[in-house]
Amino acid sequence: MTRQNASNADQIEYWNGKAGENWAAQADRLDAMLSPYIDIVLSAAQIASGQRVLDVGCGSGALSRAALAAGAGHVTGVDVSGPMLALARKRAEGRSDAEFIQADASVWQADGKFDRLISRFGVMFFADPQAAFANLRAQIAPDGRLAFVCWQPLSRNDWAVEPLKAALSLTDEAPTRPEPGAPGPFAFEDADRTVGLLSGAGWKDATAASWTGKMRLPGDTVDEAAAFAVRMGPAARLIAEKELDSDKVFQVVRSALAAKADTDGHVRLDAAVWIVTAQA
Ligand SMILES: C[S@@+](CC[C@H](N)C(=O)[O-])C[C@H]1O[C@@H](n2cnc3c(N)ncnc32)[C@H](O)[C@@H]1O
C-alpha cells in the first residue's frame, strides 16, 4: 500500500481479508449481477475517445476494462484490496492502457491529471468522505467529470433485504445497525448528504439521479442464488456477526427466494441506486 489514511484501517483490513478474497473468488458472478451498472456509469461519465480515466475502488476491474472498451485511452484503477487487484491485473494482462494501484484513494496522489473519475460502488467506504472527495478532485483536470453509482437505502433494495430478513428469522438478536452515513455499502443512501459532501469538497453541479429496476441474483436456479446470497452481501455479514449456522441460513434464504423466483428459476429482485455526477 503506497499511502493510507489511518481512519480507513478497518475497511482496508476488511477488503484484504475474507471479504476481498470472496469478492475475487466470486468476481464472475458479481460482475454478471452488477453488469447493468457499467453502462449506467459510463453513460453518465460521458467519456470521450482517448481520455484518461480513474476508476476508484476498482476491485477486480470490470468497470475499468469496460471504460477502455468505451473509448478511454488509459485507465488507472485504485483500490485497497490486494486479492481483488491481483485479479484485476490478471484480467488486464498484456494491456499497456490499464494499470491497477494498491492505495487508499482518499489520500493517494497521481502523477498527472485524469479527465474522468468513475466508480461502481467503490466510494462508500471512506471514514472522511468529504476529505476523500477533495483529494480525488485534486487528481482531476479542471474540466473533468465524476460519475459513480451507490446504493439507495437498504429498504429499497430487496436483493439485500430478502436474504437478510430470512437470516434474521434465525436469531433473536437485533443486527448491529451502522450509524447513518458510516462507511459501508449504504453510506450514501441519503442523496442530499452525498451531494452536500461533493459540493463541500469543491465539486460543482453535483446531482444524484434515481435508478430503480430489477437485479438478477447470480445463478440459474434458486439454490445457486441462495448459495450466493449466503456467501456475499448483508446476509453473509449477519452470519459472520452473529455466528449463525450457514446451512440453516441457506435453507431459510432458499425458501424466501423460491417464493420470489420467476418461472425460469431466476431470482430478480428490486434494486435502487443513485447515479451521482459532478464537474471538477
Ligand atoms: C463493493 S466493492 C466494488 C468493487 C468494484 N468497483 C466492482 O464494482 O466490482 C468496493 C471496493 O472499494 C474498495 N475500497 C474500499 N475503501 C477504499 C479506499 N479507501 N480506497 C480505495 N478503494 C477502496 C474495496 O477494496 C472494494 O474493492
The ligand as an SDF file (V2000), in Angstrom:
LIG
                    3D

 27 29  0  0  0  0  0  0  0  0999 V2000
  -18.3450   -3.0030   -3.2860 C   0  0  0  0  0  0  0  0  0  0  0  0
  -16.7060   -3.1830   -3.8560 S   0  0  0  0  0  0  0  0  0  0  0  0
  -16.8530   -2.6600   -5.5400 C   0  0  0  0  0  0  0  0  0  0  0  0
  -15.7230   -3.1350   -6.3970 C   0  0  0  0  0  0  0  0  0  0  0  0
  -15.8160   -2.7770   -7.8780 C   0  0  0  0  0  0  0  0  0  0  0  0
  -15.9360   -1.3530   -8.1030 N   0  0  0  0  0  0  0  0  0  0  0  0
  -16.9370   -3.5080   -8.5470 C   0  0  0  0  0  0  0  0  0  0  0  0
  -17.9330   -2.8860   -8.9250 O   0  0  0  0  0  0  0  0  0  0  0  0
  -16.8240   -4.7330   -8.7180 O   0  0  0  0  0  0  0  0  0  0  0  0
  -15.9340   -1.7920   -3.0630 C   0  0  0  0  0  0  0  0  0  0  0  0
  -14.4790   -1.6040   -3.4000 C   0  0  0  0  0  0  0  0  0  0  0  0
  -13.9910   -0.4020   -2.7840 O   0  0  0  0  0  0  0  0  0  0  0  0
  -12.6640   -0.6450   -2.3390 C   0  0  0  0  0  0  0  0  0  0  0  0
  -12.2750    0.3470   -1.3210 N   0  0  0  0  0  0  0  0  0  0  0  0
  -12.7370    0.4760   -0.0580 C   0  0  0  0  0  0  0  0  0  0  0  0
  -12.1330    1.5030    0.5710 N   0  0  0  0  0  0  0  0  0  0  0  0
  -11.2490    2.0460   -0.3210 C   0  0  0  0  0  0  0  0  0  0  0  0
  -10.3150    3.1290   -0.2630 C   0  0  0  0  0  0  0  0  0  0  0  0
  -10.1590    3.8730    0.8430 N   0  0  0  0  0  0  0  0  0  0  0  0
   -9.5660    3.3930   -1.3610 N   0  0  0  0  0  0  0  0  0  0  0  0
   -9.7080    2.6330   -2.4900 C   0  0  0  0  0  0  0  0  0  0  0  0
  -10.5660    1.5980   -2.5900 N   0  0  0  0  0  0  0  0  0  0  0  0
  -11.3370    1.3040   -1.5290 C   0  0  0  0  0  0  0  0  0  0  0  0
  -12.7250   -2.0750   -1.8270 C   0  0  0  0  0  0  0  0  0  0  0  0
  -11.4630   -2.6610   -1.6860 O   0  0  0  0  0  0  0  0  0  0  0  0
  -13.5860   -2.7380   -2.8940 C   0  0  0  0  0  0  0  0  0  0  0  0
  -12.8170   -3.2170   -3.9590 O   0  0  0  0  0  0  0  0  0  0  0  0
  1  2  1  0
  2  3  1  0
  2 10  1  0
  3  4  1  0
  4  5  1  0
  5  6  1  0
  5  7  1  0
  7  8  2  0
  7  9  1  0
 10 11  1  0
 11 12  1  0
 11 26  1  0
 12 13  1  0
 13 14  1  0
 13 24  1  0
 14 15  1  0
 14 23  1  0
 15 16  2  0
 16 17  1  0
 17 18  1  0
 17 23  2  0
 18 19  1  0
 18 20  2  0
 20 21  1  0
 21 22  2  0
 22 23  1  0
 24 25  1  0
 24 26  1  0
 26 27  1  0
M  CHG  2   2   1   9  -1
M  END
$$$$
